[in-house]
Amino acid sequence: MLYAALQSLSSHWRRHPGQLVMLALGLALATALWSGVQAINAEARAAYDRAAATLGQDQLSRLEQSDGQPVPTAEFLALRAAGYLVSPVISGELREGGARLRLLGIDPLTAPTETQSPTLTGDTDIADFFTAPGLLLVSQATADGDLPLGLPPLRIAENVPPAAAITDISTAARLLDQRDPSYLLIAPDQPFGLAPITDATNLTLRSPEVGSDIARLTDSFHLNLTAFGLLSFGVGLFIVHAAIGLAFEQRRATIRTLRALGTPLRTILLALGLELAAIAALAGLIGILLGYVIAASLMPGVAGTLRGLYGAEIEGVLRFNPDWAIAALAITLLGTAVAAAQAMVRTAQMPLLAPAMPRAWAQASGRALRLQTLAAIALFTLAAALAVFGTGLYAAFACLGALLIGAALALPAVMTSLLSLVRPKGAFTEWIVADTRQQIPGLSLALMALLLALAANIGVSTMVGSFRTTFLGWLDQRLASELYVTAATPDEAEELMQALAPDVDAILPIVSAPTRLFDRPADVFGVVDHPTYRQAWPFLAATQDAWDRVANGTGILVNEQLFRREALSLGDVVPLADGLPIVGIYTDYGNPNGQAIVSLTRFAETFPEDRPRRFAIRIAPEDTPALATRLRTEFGLPADAVTNQAQVKAFSVDVFEQTFRVTGALNVLTLGVAGIALLTSLLTLADLRLPQLAPIWAIGASRATLAKVEMARSLALAAITFVFALPVGLALAWILLAFVNVEAFGWRLPMQVFPADWLLLLALALLAAGLAALGPTLRLARMPPARLTQVFAQER
Amino acid sequence: MLRYLVISLLLATPAYPQGFAGLGTDAPGFAVPGPDPTFTFPDDHGPHPDYRIEWWYLTATLQGADGTRYGIQWTLFRSALAPVEADGWDTPQLFMGHAGLTTPAAHYSAERLARGGIGQAGVIADPFRAFIDDWHMTSTADGGDALNALTLTARGANFAYDLALEATGPVIFHGDGGYSVKSAEGQASYYYSQPFYDVAGVLELPDGPVPVTGTAWLDREWSSQPLSDDQAGWDWFSLQLSDGARMMAFGLRDRQGGSFTSATWIDADGTTQSYGDGHVILTPQATTEVAGRTIPTEWRLTFPERAVDIVTTPLNAQSWMETSFGYWEGPIAFTGSHEGIGYLEMTGYE
């Protein structure tokens, strides 16, 4: 019985292969976007975990100086001499031009067993590892990449994070020119009869963090991606809902016949369920493959974003992970079930003897419309409440979600009321308007999908555009100097600065030290007192005498990120160099960490080890090329050691572009999915609407006229949707700029609007609607009159 | 994993702790022991960085107030990756400390590793001090040989000890004036001992502190040469006879079941006589399952020239050093032609 039911039900798909393709396409696309985003997130998170687990650092507590400076070796020896099992690590970064390598210098003799360091083989390698020049253990990808020059021999080892090398502490000390350990790892089991280690030292104890600094920083980025994935998935489900709804409507007659022949309702429902599950599973598999392709092609961009924005190193390569594939398949099945629920319930409730009249499906009653509108109002209220009272990234995303879903639910009501404003003249136009209103329920889901895609597009492009404008303006302020020079050593830098001083307007040393402020990684910069800073520095807030206070060593400037994260205000004291009050807050984009600026003198007192290797030169712009040439020829500096303002800017802009490349790609994909949703709905309606069109044709409207009307209507609906999407998108942009960015990146940007972009998007929306309507319209225009006449004959 | 391999470098053959010279390769550039050595003290109590491996090795047989017997071991090994000394992290001089404590019911052990140049471990000849982390062997001698009086401490995960040692006799030399041959092919080391310590101090055990007294034996040995390829392990005995005499005997087992033996007889006044291969015969009498291996924990030791025919029994047959490369080391007692106590070390049992 089940087999017979399955056979007769599935014959529908043989007769309507287009519908099957549409259903499968919708499911596959929804799955693809969702699983692609999940794959990217999973890969990146796994990379962070691997990096955090390097040398067991996710399990081991450590001791460090509260200011992040190296731990004196004497302190390490004192702890060992007191019996405590601590192990030194010298870590740091080697940079040369664009090449970066993070060094982790460990002491294998004292390293706790939790530090499962990579394998070396053979006696020679071990002796080589311990004695100069030493060995660097790196992953194959790191070895193949761009590396600083003059490194010791490399050995390929598994489990070394990207762009990092594990080496002996002696080798790290030599390469980084740092004798003292960066921190000490604490063995979990300490010997018999010792007091707690915190009683024995003034160093700060840091517990192994559940999430590393990088994982915390990048959380917002991944949440962003997830939100996009979810949006795409939702839009995809609209297609599925439309396709399933159509198939059910068209099979009412079959179902009635089957039931009349004695097939139990349960068998029919089971058959329908099995059929859908099979389609969903197949489409889900295609979607997973597609998702993998999408993820793999986005991965290099994501890696670039993470590196540029957060300094997080992940390999731009995607590994296939069965976990996310299975999760994606599960969510596809679940999504199909949700999308099919309405149709299944209807089938179950269908009276056995009711005529199998194909009604205009999903005919929403006035009551349903009112309910939807009420829900929309409730969601808007929620969004507003979240915007006013919510804190945290999740609240910001919930606000976004409430806004978007609310807007989607409000769309039919908005459309209906907009159409009721139209006062048509003449019977034909009156029919057009009335017919359009009658169609809104059928098209509303597809239009909602379009609305979501358009709103997301407007929101994100407004955000990116605002960011870009602000960022470029900010770069102009920050990069005021004409030339930037990097010397090989601090001594060389000093010589160069002395030699150049007579010939240039000013020399501004650039020096920074990594440290920890408020228990998070931060950088401290030392600057000289110069008009370059006084005139152009981009302050959000500052005291009148900010630069004077910095210059005389009684004040500190902090960046916006630190200011927002720690909820600081002017006058608050930063725990650096005996505590310095904040005299200014400046904007600082493209940097996830806290940052602070003190005078060069203060800096030298606080971080005597860190002397400037880089400096900026102020010189008349026309003399810049000559000086750059002179630096290379006369002082023999390598080409990449001298960069001009334009190069630095280009590099910064490149980092910026990388950051939003993935967002842009997802945006386009979502719009594409919405276009397909519209096409599905129009195809669905085209067949169902014949009984309504036939009388109009019969009373004299030509097929061509009817087709034109259909096309015009599609375009008009898309245009109305766009008009409604505009305020929604701008609200979205505002939430992104005012909440999500602040939470995610720590900066708030002024919002700017880009009407030219809207026009382009409107054109795109019309194009998508036009393309979607083209097929059904052409079919109508070429429909044999006989078919239209049949409508009157075949009263089913 | 790296740590494991580091240790394998320190102890490249199964015949390690005292059967040293156990280094996988014959590194060029290192000094090699030669016959007729001249020792200069206190310098020679200190390290010899131009030799590959060296140790300061102390075992003590102890007794609590209630008559319970105990034993402790304290060893500092030095292993050089290159025959030079350097300051800072760059040093090629690596150190390894082993500490053991045996009771009739339990055996505790601990291990420490460190590099020399930064001051985490090392040996200073004058005033004498050998140390790694908080473990140390420090001279408290007021005139005379630096080794005449020592304090000794070590600490593991579940034990610690703090002992004071006082020598009642002189330093003695093994083999030919301190040149000790280790195989028929002529591999050798420099080897001297202070076998006459009286000890007093406190053992820290999980159940609380235990005051103890007893006797101890210090070995000093250094070399650069690997053992013969053929040698599989070593059994080393230090014995205190009831008349105050001492005896050292070792057997280096080869893979064919044969043995290269050597012995030193030490009279109560410190007069020594050395015996080369074949004079002492070591025969396993009974074995025990220890750490998954079968280990001969009862031995018959016959030494016809000195009319010695004894059987040794361990204080605790499970005296297994749970170090990176495990071995058996613990106090023994013996009966037969002579009676007394001593220490036994057995390595290379797989």
Interface residues (C-beta under 8 A of the other chain):
Chain A: T73 F76 L77 R80 A81 A82 G83 D107 P108 L109 T110 A111 T113 Q116 S117 P118 T119 L120 T121 D123 I126 A127 F129 F130 T131 A132 D168 I169 S170 A173 R174 R179 D189 P191 F192 G193 L194
Chain B: M1 L2 R3 L5 V6 L9 A12 G24 T25 L81 A82 G88 W89 D90 T91 P92 L94 A110 L113 A114 R115 I118 G119 Q120 F131 D133 D134 R155 G156 A157 N158 F159 A160 E204
